[in-house]
């Protein structure tokens, strides 16, 4: 017969793929080819439904961590799948300038050199910052390339790029024109370490062990008949008492009603402070008296506003006490705390000091406790922006996956506080506001008038128009919070505010945002708010929320714990595809954390190694196919005549189509981990463990093949080629480099035609055969039983033993009878018998091992093949060990203290172990009795 093959000319299968898979060489080669061919640089005019993802921009603060590798793997899986669906896909990369983080790094460098930013000057400092960005940003881009990110590097963005800076200034000016940005003195979170205000979201709450100090404030002008001479208050921050302006009690508290309006002496000061009544005070907590320090506590600030109390700041912005602190001036805030307590004790005013574990706000970047301080800052009114998002969310925009994170997002939008957006830094987007300095008033103060504009020239025009011709301008020294520019990321990267941008018109709103749950408030909500304000559209259709990568002890990875894992270490050892596949496969469900094992001494990971083994399995399976194909490859585009197929061919094609359908559904619904597991099982078990074994005899060349043998061999080759090529396409989003290499090898397609830009295998429901798949599942289970019995008996591979299947199930009899040749080959059987139970009742007894599964019994006669007495002894010993373990586990579970005190996870594991050992003991008992 004439076989239909692809002409591969000088292609040699044995030399086409090396014996050993080299991930580094394969990956670097395909990364270069993808980029050289512009594979991921889409044209907005190209056909296909648009699909866009803008990647969460990593900070230019050094190297990537495992969290970046995890996020990258998920995003790239999604976008590669969408390309295979024929969509016009844009995956846009970029990096973030990270104001506080980068400035902190640079100032530490300067400190080591005996310098600081003031000595260096703003211009020189920024030159140094840009140099850092070029080095760090370049390193990060190189690492992202190593991860095989299929992004459009020609459209790479940086949050301080000229066009993105224009977008930031435009956004600021428009919000200011709408009255949504204002400037004023309010209580903010101040980080003394970084010398800047930080937002509520940049504050990390930590539990610490401290003290609660109780002390007295004497009443001023105490009447001789008064029963009360003082009021007692308590605080964890006694140094703030120097800024107290009142003591508050609940208006319904009868103990203090007559004292409201009276005054107290504030120790160490020349001030008397009033006793006021306010509903905020809980009369049942402590003494029912609360010291009020409006300039240093958010709750006290609100009380002060209600009662028109003065604001007395006692602390400088570096955390030292100022001149309002009297004799404590110049002390660091924590030194002042001790000094104030000592002074109160000397005056006999301390009544009690008790250990107290409480929550303290820390600066996420500065890593020190933040200080609530009065400061003149720029703010955004959040409620008008949030109200748009609340309305959009009720209409299903955006859709959160998993759905539960939508409730978290929605709850945060309720009762939201105004956002402090100014930072006392130099690295970042400088605030586009200019103070108007006149000849008569050349001193810059909090009340100095200002103008907001896109440029200094525009600001000068505005100022001259409003204040006269002779004015000088001084731009605000502060920069904007990094999250302000990040909030514009989905549309500023596509060309906004240029409404003529082809990219903006084609790919906005974007399709999917992939991010961790820990920045829903930081970033996701701010993007939806900004997008609503400037584009009137929700910036992405779906928000796929993933969890965190945790270490082998289930701890969150962090620099402070020193438990982070450098992804490049694992890439160098196992390859990018192995790491990516391992990370995605570990995803049990969207939004859940994953645990990555890692041996820190050997710098190895069993999880990633298992994925590398899977890559090797695919490599070897492809080599096996190529060697059997010879110098010409089957044409996978040729239709398959179902009438010519053997049962094994029809079964594997049915499995191929079912896996195709399942994988499509899983990828479409962001069940990426389930997709990876399903493809793994199909490739490893169905193809490699079963189908390849079933067709080996058909592929083996005989010296003088018959016409039927040639036809059968051709069919087996064609089916194997189709199955492998379509498997590689489905696996491509998960393991792009390996699949690109193997797909080209198995199909013979030129490297100019990329798998990355191919189409998903078409669905052919005619291949599906539920009954056949069930039949083969029973067949494989029967073969497993035989193999297990051979292993139990200790038979060598060369030893052949008879196999007897006993069942009255007619369908099972048919399956086993039709596949006797395959069973004999795969179980190394001397012969195979399929018998009815009635037939074996009257037969003479034979020494055999037995196994039962449902209504199938398998007998493996071993008399004369093994040492029966030795086997019985080994099984008896195994049974004795199992029974001892059963006794131990039952005793533990009968112990009331264990059940009540042990963690639920430990108790559940104990119960599970008991069940498994009981099953094992029953199996051993049956095998002992089966030696009859």
N, C-alpha and C positions, 0 to 999 in steps of 0.2 A: 504494500500500500504506500501511498504518498502522504507523508505527514505535513501539516501546516505549521511552519516555523518562521520565526523572525530571523532574517539573515544578519548574523553578527560578524561576518567576514572572519577576521583573524582572532575573534574572541576565543579564549581558552578558559573553560570553566575552572579547571584546577588552579590556574594562575590568576583568575579574575578576582578572587578574594583571598587574601593571605590566610594561613591556617589560624592565626591568632588575631583577635580583634584589638586594634590599637585606637582607643577613643580619642586620644590627643591629636593624632595625625588626621583622623577622619573628621573630627569636629572643626579643627582649624581650616582644613581644606574647604569644607562646605560653607563655613562662615564667610570666607573670602569670596567664594563663587557667588553666594547670595548677594553680597554687597556689590561685587563687580558688575553683576547683571541687573542691579537696581530692583531686585525682586520685591522689595517691600517699600518702594517709592511710588505710591499710587498717584494717578492723575485724576483730578476731580471730574474730568469729562469722561472717564472710563465708564463702561456699562456696569450694571450690577447694583443691587441695593446697597446703599452706604452703610458701613459699620465702622464706628470710630471708638477708640480708647485713647485717652491721654493718661500716661503712666503717672502714678504718684511720684513726684520728683524727689529723689534722695538728696539729703543735705550734703553740701560740699565740705564735709567735716572729716574726711579720711577715707577709709575703705568700707565696702559694703559688709553687712553681717548676714546671718542666716535668715533673718526676717525678710531682707531684701530678696534673697534667693527664693524664698517661699512665694512671696508676692509676684516675683518675676515669672516663676514657673506657672502659677495660676493664670496670670494675664496672657502669657504667650500660648498656653494651651487653648485658651478661649479664642484668641485672634487667629491662630493657625487653623483651628476648626472652622471659623467663619470664612476664611479664604477658600477652604475646600468646598464650602457651600456656594461658591461663585460670587460672593459679595465683594464690593469695592471697599477694601479694608484699609483704614489708616490707624496705625499704632504710633503715637507721637511721643518721643522721649524728651527728657529734660532734667534739669537739676535745680535745686533751690538754694538761695544764698544764705539762709539760716542765720539771721542777724546776730542773735544772742550767742549761739553756739560758736560761730566763727570768731566773733569779737572776743569771746572768752579765751579761745585757743590763742589768738594773736597777742592778747594782753599778758597771758602767762609766758609766752615767748619773750615779750619785751621785758617782763619782770626779771627773767633770767639774765637778760643783757644789761640790767640796771637802768632800763628805760621805762617810760610809760607813754600813753598816747598823747598826753598834753605836751610833753617834751618833744615828741616826734612831729606833732602837728597833723591836722586833718588830712591834708593832701598826701603827705608821705605815708600816713597810716593807711589810706585807701589804696595807694600804690602797692603797699605790702599785702593788703587784703586781696587785690586782684591777682597778684602773683600766687597767693595761696590757692585762689580759686582755680587758676590754670593748672596748678600741679594736682590738687586734690580732685577737681572735676575731671581732669584727664584720666586720673587713676580709676575713678568710678566708672567712666564711660568704657574704659578698657575691661573692667570687670563685668559690666553688663553685656559687652560683646562676648566675653567668655561664656556667659550663661546662655548664649544662643538666642538672644532677644530679637524677634523679627520686627523691629521697629524701623521707622524711616529716619535714618541718621541725618539725612539732608534737611529734615525739618526740626532738628534738635533745638530746644529752647533752654534759656537760662532766665531765671526770674528777674535778673537785672539787665537783660538785653534791652537795647534801645526801644524796640517796638513794645515790649512788655512794660517798660518804664512809662511809656506814653499812655498805655492802658491804665496803669495805676494812677497817674496824675489825672487822667480824664475821670476816672471813677471817683476820686477824692473831690474834684471840683464839682461834679454833678451832685454828689450827695450833699455837699456843703450848700449848693444853690437850692436844694430841696429842703434845707433846714434839718437834715438828718445827721450832719456832722457839726459839732459845736466844741467850743473850748471853754474850760472852766476849772475851778479849784474844787476837787473832790477827794475823798479818801480812796487811795489806790493801794494795790499790793506792791510794796517796794522791795526790791532785792538789793540789799547793801553790797553783795558780792559783785554783781554786774553793774551796779549803779544805775538801775533802770526800773521803770514800772513794768509789771508783768500782768497779763490778764488772769482772770479766774481759772481759765483752762490750763495756764502754765504753772499752776500751783498744785503740788502733790501733798495730799494729807498723809501724815505719818503719826503713828502712835509712839509716844515716848514716855519714859518714866521721869516725872518731875515732882513738884510739891505744890500744895495748896496752902498759901499763907493766910491766916486769919489775923486781923489787927483792928484796932479801935481808932475812931475819929472822935475826939472830945467835942461836946456841944459848946458853942460859944455863948457866953453870958448865961450861965446856968443859974436858974432861979434857986433860991435856998430850999424851996419845998419840992423841987423836982425829983422824981424817982429815977429818971433816966439821965445819966451823965454823959453817955456816949452812944454811938452806933457802931456795930461791928460789921465789917465787910470781909470778903475773901477774894483772892485772885491768884492766878498762876504767873502773873507778870507784875510783881510789886513795884518795879521801877516806873511803871506808868502812872502810879499814884501822884507823881509830881505834876502830871497834866490833868488831874481831876478837876472838874468844875461843878460837880454836884454829887449827891448821893440820892438814889431813887428808891422809892418804896411803892407798893401797890396801893392805889387809892382806897381799896376796900379792907386793907389791913388795919384792924382796930388798934393794934399795938402802937402804930406810929401816926395815926390820923392827926393827933393834936400837935405833932412835930413838923408837919408839912408847912413850909414857909420859914421855919427856923434855920439857923446856920450852924455849920461845924467848922472847927479849926483844922486846916489842912497842915499836917506836920511838915517841917522844914521849909515852909513858905510863909509869906506874910499875907496869905489869903484866907478868907472865910468863904466857904462854899455852901449853897443852899440845899435844903432837903426838899425834893420834889416828888410828886406823885405821878406814876406812869403805869399804864396797863401792861407794858412789856414785862414788868417785874413779876416773877412767880413768888407769891408770898409764902408758899410751902417749901421753897428750896432754901436751904441754909438759914440764915437769919432773916431773910426777906428784905435785906438791904443790898443795893448794888451800887458800886462806885461808877461814876460816869466820866469817861475820858473820850470825848467826841473826836479828838484829833488822832486817836490811836486805836479805835475799835469800830468796826462797821455798825454793830448794834447801837453802840453809844452815840455814833454819829447821827443815826436816825432819831434817837431820843433828843439829842442836842438841837436838831432841826425843828422838832416839834415844840420845844420849850425855849427856842431862841437863845441857847446857851453860847458862851464864847468858845472859840477854838484855840486851844493852847498846845502848840507843838513843842515837845521837849527833846526831840531827837534830830540829829543831822542825817543827811542822806547816806552817810557812810556808816551809820549805826552807832555813832557816838552821841553823847548827851550834849545839848546846846545850852545857851545861857539861861533858858527858862528852867533848867534843872538845878539852878543855884549852886550849892557846894559840890554837886555831883557832875558839874560841867566837865567835858573832856573825857569822861570815862566811857569805855565801850559799854554797849547796852547790857551785856551779861555781867561785866564787872560792876556796873551800876546796880544791877539786881541784888548782888551780894551786899554791896555797900548800904543800900536802902534798908535791907532786912536787918543788918547789924545795927544801923542807927535806930530803927524802930524798937529793937530789943533793948537798946541802951535806955530808951525812954519808957520802957515797960508797956509798950503798946501792942506787942505781939501776944496773942492769946493761944494760938495753936499753930503747929506746922505738921502737916500730914502728907505722907507719900501719896502721889496722885498720878495715875496713868491717864493721859489725855491726848487728844489729837492736835497736832500742830501743823500749820501750813508751811511747806518748804518750797523754795523756788526750784522748779524742775531743772533749770539750767545751772543756777548758782549753787544749788545744793546746800543752802542755808535757810533758816527760818525767815519767811518774809515778814516785813513790818508794815502794818497799815499806817500810811502816812498821807497827810494832806499834800497834794501836789497839783499844779496847774497842768492839765493834760488835754489832749484831743480825744473826743468820744464820738461813737456812732450810736444813734438811737436805734435800738434793736427791735422794739416791738413792731413798728411799721413793716420792717423787713421780714420779721418772723411771721407776721399775720398772713403775708402772701404765701409763705411756705406751708403754713397750717392749712390754708384753703386748698393749695395744690395737692397736699398729701391726702386730704379727704377725697380727692378725685383720683387717687391712685398714682400720684407722681411725687417722687420716684417710687419704684417697686423695690422693696428690700428682700434680699435672699440671704438667710432665712427671714421669714416674715416678722419674727419676734423683735428684730432690731429696729423695725419701723416704729414700734411703740416707744422704744428708748429715744429715738430721734424726735418723735412727736412730743413726748413729755418734756424734753429739754427746751422745746420752742415755747412752752408755756411759762409765763412769768419771768421771762428772760431779762437780765440786767443789761444796761448799756455797756458797750465794749470800749475799753480804753485802748486806743490804737497807736498812741505815741510811745516811742522808746528813746531813752536817753543814750543813744548809741550813734556811731558814725557809719557803720557798715549797713547799708540798706537803702531803701527808697527814701530820700530826704523829703520831708513834708513840703508840699508845694504851697507854702504860705510865707508871705513876706511882711515883716513888721515895718511900719511907716515911722521913720525917725526924722523928726523935724529939727531945725536949727535951735529952737527954744527948748525942745524936749528930746535930748539925744541919749537919754538913759533908758535902757530896755527894762520894762517891768511887766507884771502880769496884766496890767491894764493898757499897755501900748496897743494902739489900733493896728490892724493887719488887713491885708488883702490876700485872697486865694486866687491863683491863676495857673495856667498850664506852663508858663515860662516867666522868667524875670522881666522880659520886655513887656509882656502883657500885664504883669503885675505893676510895672512902672506907669503904664498908661492908665490903669485903673486907679492907682494911688493919686496921680496928678489930677485926674478928673474929680476925685472925691475930696482931696485934701489940699489942692493947689499945686503950683508948679515946682516949688523948691522943697523936694522931699528926698530923703535917702532911704534905701531899702536894705533890710537885713533879713536874709532867709532864716526860717526856723532851723535851729541846730539839730533838732530831733529827726529820727527816721520813723517810718511806719512799722507797726507790728508785722512780722514776716507773714502771718496768716492773712493779712489784708491782701497782699499780692497773690498768695496761694489761693485765695477765694475766687480770683478771676481766672484761674488756670484753665478751665475747660473751654473758655472762649477767647481769652487774650492770646493763647497759643495758636489759635486759628485765624488771627488777624484783627479781632475786635480792638479798637472801635471803628475800624475801616469796614463800613457796611458793604463795600464792593469786593470784599475778599472772597475769592472762589472757594477757598477751603472752608470758610465760615458758612457759606451758602450750602455747600455739599455735605459737610460732616457735623454741623451743629443743629440741634443738640446731639451730643455724643450718645453712644449706645450703652456702654457698661462702665461703671466705676468699680474697681477691685481694690479693696482696702481693709485694714484691720479695724476691729470694733473699737479699739482704743482711741481712734481719732474721728469718731462720728461727730463729736462736738467741735473739736479743733477745726476740722477741715470740711467734712461732708456738709454740715449745716451751713457753714459760711459760704460754701460754693452755691448751695441752693438759694441762699438769701441774696447774694450778689447777682447771681444769674437772673433771679426774679426782678431785681431792681433795674438791671441794665439791658436785658434781652427779652424780658417778659416770658421766658420759657424755663422749664426745669432743665438743668444742664446735662442730665443723663437719664436714660429710661430705667435702667436697673442699677442697683447698688448691691454688689456681691460682697458680703462681709465674711472675712475669714478670721480665724483665731490667731494665737501666737505660737511660735515655735518654742517648745520648752525642752530643758535638758534631760539627761537620763534620770535625774531625781525629780522630774516634773516641776522644776523651778523655772520661772521666767528668766530668759537669758538677759544678762545686763553686764555692763562694764564693771560696776561696783562689786558684783559677785565674782567676776572673773570666770564666768561659766559660758561665755559665748563661744561659738564655733565658727572659724573662718571657712566659708564655703569653698574657697580656692584650695584649701588643704584636701578636701574630699574630691574636688574636681581633678586635681593632679593625680590622686590615687585611683579614682574609679571612673572618672569622666563626667562631663556635664549631664549627659542624658541619664546616667544612672542616678545622679543626685536629684535631678528634676523629677524623674519617675518616682523615686522614693518619697519625695516630699508630697507630691500630688496623691500618690497611692495611700499615704497615711491619713488623708483627710477623711475622717469618719462622716462628717456632715459639715455643711457651711457654717461658719461661725464658731466651730469647736477648735480648741487648741490641739496641736499635735506634739507628740513626744518623740524626739530623735535621739536614739541611743548613740553614745560616743565614748570610746575608750581613750581617755586623755593621755595615757601613757604611750599607747601605740598609734594614736591619732587615726583610729579606724572606726567604722560604723557597720554593724551587722546588717542594718536595714538597707544602707546604700550598697553594701556588698551584695546583698540578695538581688538588688536591681541590676548590678553589674553582671551577676550570674545569668539573669534573664536576658540581658543584651548578648552575652556569649551564646546562650541557647538559640536565640534568633539568628545569630551569625552562623552557627554550626548547621542549623536547619537549612539555611539558604545555601551554604556550601554543599550540603548533601544533595539538595535539589540540582544545583548547577553541575555537579559532577555527574549526576545521572542524566542530565539534559545533554551533556556532551558539548559540542561546539556550536549548537544551534538551540535557540530558545523557543518554547511554545509561544504562539501569538495569543495573548490573553484577551484580545478583542474578538477573537473568533467565537461564535455562539457555541454552546454546548448542547448536544443532542441528549436529552434525558434518557431516551430509550437505550442508549449505548452504555449507560453507567452501571457499575456494580453497586451493591447495597452500601458499601463503605463510602463510595463517591457521593451517592445521594445523601448519605448521612452527614458528611462533612460540609456539603454545600448547604444543607438545611441549617446546620449549626452556624455556618458563615453568615447566612442571611439573618438568622435570629440575632446573632451578635451585632450585626450591622444595625438592625432596628433598635435594639436595646442601647447601643452606644450613641446613636443619634439622639434618642430620647434623653439619655443622661447628660450628654454635652449641652443639649438645648436647655436643660433645666439646672445647669451648674452642678450636677452631681458628678464632679470631675473625679473624685476618689473612686466612686463606684464604676465609672467608665474604665479607669485604669485597672481596677481589680478584675472586671469582666474580661477585658482584653488579655490580661495576664493569664487568667485561667484558660481561656480559649486557646491561646498560643501554646502554653506549656502543656496542658493536659490533652485537649482535643486534637491539636495538630501534631505536636512533637511526641507525646507519649502514646497516642493511639493511631492516628491516621498514617503517620510515617511508618510505623511498625506494620500496619495492615497492608501497605502497598509495597513494602520492600521486595517481596517475592516477585511482584509484577514488574518492578523496575530492573530486576536482575537480568542481565543479558545472558542468553543461552547461545551456544555455538550455532545452532541451526534453528532459529525461531520460526514458528509457524505463522501463517497470516493472522490467525486469531491472537497469538501472543503479541505480534507487532501492533495490532489494533488496540489491544488491552493496555500495552505499555504507553502508547500514544495518548490514550484517554487518561491514564493515571498522571502522566506528565502535565497534560493540559489542566486537569483539575488541581493538581498541586501548585502549578504556576499561578492559577487564578486565586486560589486560597491565600497563598503567601503574598501576592502583590496587593490584594485587597486588605489583608491584615495590616500590611505596612502602611497603607494609606490611612487606615483608621487609627493606627498607632502614632502617626506622624505628629499630631499636636503634642503628644507626650514625650516622644523621643525623636526629635526632628533630624538630628545628624545621622544617627544610625539608620533610620528608615529611608532617608534620602539615598544613602550609600547602597543599601540592600535592594531598594526598589529599582534603581538604575541597573544593578547587577542582574536582577531576576527578569527584568523586562527588556534590557538592551537598549533602552531609550537614551538618546543623546543627552549629555549634561546641559545642553542649552534649553532643554525642556525640563523644568524643575517639578519635583513632587510637591514642593511647597505651594506651587500655583496650579496644581492638578485639581480634579474634581472628585468629590466623594463618590464611592462606588454606588451604582444605581441599585435600587431595590427590586428584587425579583421574587415576588411572593410564590411563584410556581416552584421555587426551590424548597419552600417550607413543608415539612412533613413531621407533624407532632408525633404520630404513632411510631415512625421510624426512629426518632430521637429517643423515645421511651424504650423501644426495643434495644437499642444500642447501650443505653444506660444499664439495662439488665444484663446485657452481654458483658460489659466491662466489669460490673460488680461480680459476676460469676468468675471472670478471669482473676480478679483481685483475690477472691476467696482461695482459689487454687494456689496463687503465688504466695499468699500468707501461709498456707499449709506447708508448702515446700520449704519456706523459710523456717517455720516452726520445727520441721523434721530435720533441718540442717542438710538438705539435699544440695549437692554441688550442681552448678549449671549444666555440667555434662551428663548428669544422671537423669535418665528418663523414667517417669513413673506413670502408670495408668491413671486416668482421671474419670471419675464416675459422677454424673449429675443425676440426681433422683428428684423427680417432680411430677405432679399430676396436672400442672398448669399447661394447658394445650398451647397457649401462645408462647410460653417460655420454651416448651419442647421444640416448637418450630424455630425460634430464634437460635437455640443452641445447635439444633440439627443443621440448619442452613449455614452455620459458621464453624462447623467442626474443624475444618482445615486451619482457619485462623486461630482457633482456640489451641489446637495442637501445636502450632508454631509458637504462639505467644506464651504458652505454659510449659514448653518443652515436654509435652506429654508423649508417652509411648503410644497410646491410643486414647480416644475419647469415646465414652459411652453415655448416652442419654436414656435413662431407664425410668419406668413407672414404679412407684413404691411397691405395688403388689408383686412385681417380678422379683424383687430382691428379698422378700420375706422368707422364702424357702431356700435361699442360697446358703451354702456353708459359710461359716463366719470367716472373715479375713481381717488380719491385723491392719488397721487403717486409721488415719487421722480424719476427723469429721468436722465440718463447719456447716452452720445453718443460717440462711438469710430468707426470711419470709417463708414461702412454700417451696424453697429450693434447699436441698441437702447436697453437699459435696463430699465425696469420699476420695481420699488419696491413699490407696493401698501401698504400704511401705515395707511389708514383710520381705526380708532379704535385702533391703536397700539401706537400712540404717540399724544402729544398735538400739533395739526396742527397749531393753532394760535401762540403758543409759538415758534414753529419751524420757522414759517414765520417771526416772529419778530427778531429772532436770525439771520436769513439769511439776512434780510433787514439791520440790524445793521452792519453785516460783509460787505455788499455791500457798505454801506455809508462810512465805514472806507477805503475800497479799493479805492473808487472814490476820497476821499480826498488825499490819497497818490498819486494817478495818477495825480491829479492837481498839487501837490507839485513838483513831479519829472518832469512833463512837463514844469513847470515854471523855474526850475533850468536849464533844457536843452535849454530853449529859451533865457537864459541869455548869451549874447555874451562874457562877462568877464569870466564867469565860463568855457565856452568852450575853450577859448584861454589860460587861466591861470592855470586851474586845470591840474594835471598830467593826461596823457592819460588813465592810469589805473583807476583813479577815474571816469572819464567821461564814460568809457566803462562800469564800474560797475553800474553807474546811468542808462544808457540805458538798461542794462540787467535787472535791478530791475523794470524798467517801463514795459518792455515786460512781465515779470512774473506777475506783479500786474494786468495788463490788462487782461491776460489770466485767472487769478483768479476771476476777476470781471465778466467776461463773463460766467464762470462756475456757479457762484452764481446766476446770472440772469437766466440762463437756469433752475437751480433747483427751483427757485422761480416760474417761469412760469410752471414748471413741476408739481407743486402742484395743479393740475386741477381736 
